[in-house]
Amino acid sequence: MEKKEHPQTGEFVSITVNGVPKQIHRGHQTVSEIKTVGGVSPTDDLEQVINGVLTPIADNGAVTIKGGEIFVSHPKDSSAS
């Protein structure tokens, strides 16, 4: 039997930021709010794990939170090309 994923219920849901579970309000959340909740430096880049792939999120972007989302942060790549 295949396990179906269902959105979490309730006003606040659990996400994971850098391996640490965090509670956040469900719905449309800005990257800056996710960084704040996750204790991520505003100067770091934030990526979301989608289908096992790290997907960059723009600093001025937003994500619709349903619960269970996984985020990873890292310092911005400042190397010049």
C-alpha positions in Angstrom: 0.0 0.0 0.0 1.4 3.4 -1.0 1.7 6.0 1.7 0.0 9.2 0.6 1.3 12.5 1.9 -1.3 14.8 3.5 -0.8 18.4 4.6 -0.5 18.8 8.3 -3.5 20.2 10.0 -3.7 23.1 12.4 -2.6 26.8 12.2 1.1 26.0 12.9 3.0 23.2 11.1 6.4 21.6 11.4 9.2 22.3 8.9 12.9 21.3 9.1 15.6 24.0 8.8 19.2 22.7 8.8 18.1 19.4 10.4 16.2 21.1 13.2 12.4 20.9 13.4 10.7 24.3 13.7 7.1 25.4 14.0 5.8 28.0 11.5 2.4 29.4 10.5 0.9 27.5 7.6 0.4 29.2 4.2 2.4 31.8 2.3 5.7 32.6 4.0 8.5 34.8 2.8 12.1 33.6 2.7 13.0 36.1 5.4 10.3 34.7 7.7 11.5 31.1 7.2 15.1 32.3 7.9 13.9 34.1 11.1 12.0 31.0 12.3 14.9 28.7 11.4 17.6 30.9 13.0 19.3 31.4 9.7 21.5 34.5 9.0 19.7 36.9 6.7 22.9 36.9 4.6 22.8 33.2 3.9 21.2 31.5 0.9 18.2 29.2 1.6 17.4 26.2 -0.5 14.4 23.8 -0.3 14.6 20.1 -0.7 12.0 19.2 -3.4 11.9 15.6 -4.5 15.3 15.0 -3.0 16.9 17.9 -4.9 18.2 21.2 -3.4 16.3 24.0 -5.0 17.5 27.6 -4.5 14.9 30.1 -3.3 15.4 33.8 -4.0 15.9 36.1 -1.0 12.8 38.0 -2.1 10.9 34.8 -2.8 8.2 33.0 -0.8 7.0 29.4 -0.2 3.5 28.0 0.5 4.0 26.0 3.7 1.8 22.9 4.2 4.0 21.2 6.7 7.0 18.8 6.3 9.0 21.1 4.1 12.8 20.8 4.4 15.2 23.7 4.1 19.0 24.0 4.1 21.0 27.2 4.4 24.6 28.0 3.5 26.7 31.1 3.1 26.3 32.9 -0.2 28.8 32.0 -2.9 30.9 35.2 -3.2 33.4 33.8 -5.7 33.7 35.9 -8.9 33.7 34.2 -12.2 
